[in-house]
């Protein structure tokens, strides 16, 4: 496993065996009726969804990557206008706020027909950035956003 893909982050002290155990348990709880209860009752699952500290500190990123024995961590829930590669290529912040609701209002969920100070009316098109990450070869640690 060269890249760990996560939604929010990975708490310090999480091991690969912790993640494997979670994946096994989660595979039995993927129905819509069971998933919410599983996530809210499983501390690690909840932290993986809600933790937002990982992408703010390169030392933390490097420590977590080392504990998991991966060369990079791809974090999905990092809303911004573009995809970012940081921490010497170890952190890929992949959320480019493609959804019109997030683009217009940050992390507020706003139905398209409602307008308020937190929920401005949206334009008709989706925004955001769809990218391809590339490098020259396995020895090249510098990722490019194309």
N, C-alpha and C positions, 0 to 999 in steps of 0.2 A: 504494500500500500504506500504510494508515494504522496498522495494528497488526501487530506481529511476534509470532507465536505460537511459543513454544519449550517444550521439555520441562524442561530444567534451567536454562539460562542462555545467554548469548552472551559469549564472551571478547572483551575489548577488542581493537580492531584488525580485527575481522571486518567485512567489507564486504558490501553487497548482492550484488555479483558473486561473492564467496566462497560465499554461501548459494545463489545460483542454480546455481553449478557443483556444489555438494553435492547439491542437489535433483535435478539431471540425473543424476548418478552414482547416487544412491540409488534413483531410479526403475527402474534396471536391476538392483537388488540386493534387491528387496523380498520375495523368497521366504524362507520360514522357514529354509531350509538355507543361504542366502547372507547373510542380514542380520547375524548375529553376527560373521561373519568380516569383513564390510565395515566395521561400526562399529569393531571392534577394530583394523583396519588403517588407518583414516582418522582422522587426529588431530582434525580439526575436528568430525567426527561424534561422536567419543568425548567431546570437551569439551562439545558441546551437550547431551549426555545427562547428563554427570556434573558439570558446573560448578554450584556452589551459591552462588557469591559475589554474583551479580547482585542478588538481592532483599534484600541486607543493607546496601546503600549507595546512597543516592539520587544522589550525584555520579556513581557508576559507571552507574547506570540512565540518567541524562540524557546522559552521554557516548555510551553505546551507542546510545540512541535517535537522537541527533544523527548519529552515523556512518551509521546505517541509514536516516536520513531518515523516521522514523516518529514518530507522536505518542504511542504507548504500546507497551509490551511486556507481553504476557500470558504468564506463566510457569506451567506446569502442575505441576511437581514442587516444591511448597512446602507440604508437609503441615502442617496446623494444623486447628483445629476450625471455622474459618470462612474464607470468601473475604475477601481484604483488598485495598483500593485505597490506594496510598500514592505518595509522591514527587510530590505535586501532580496525581495522576491518571495519571501516566506509567507506573506499575507496577501491573499487575493480578496478584495472587497468587491463582490460581484453584483450587488444590488444597485441598479442604476435608475430606480424609481420609474420603471416602465409604466406602471398603472397610472391612469389619469388621476385617480383619487389621491394617491400618494404624491404625485407630481404637484398637484394643486394645493394640497393641505398638509404635507408631511405625514406623520403617522396617524392622523385622524381619519377614520373611515367616514366618508361623506357621500351619501347617495347623490347621483348627478343632478337631481331636480331640486335639491335643497341648497340654499345660500345663506351663509352667516359669516361672522368674522373668522371663524376657524375653517369654514367650508365655502370658499369662493366658487362661483360657477366655473365649470370646466369647459375647455375648448373641445371641439369635435374629434381631435386626433390624439393618439397616444404619443408620448414623448419618451425620452430615455435614450439609452445607448445599448446597442447590441454589438458585441465585440468578439473577436477571435484573439485568443492569447497564443503567442508563438515564441519560440526561441530557436537558435541555430542548431542545437543538438543537446544531448543528455548532459554534457559537461558544461553547457552554458546555463548559468543561474539567473541571467537577466531576462525576465519575461517582458515582452512587448505587447501593448494593447493595439490591435489593428482594427 
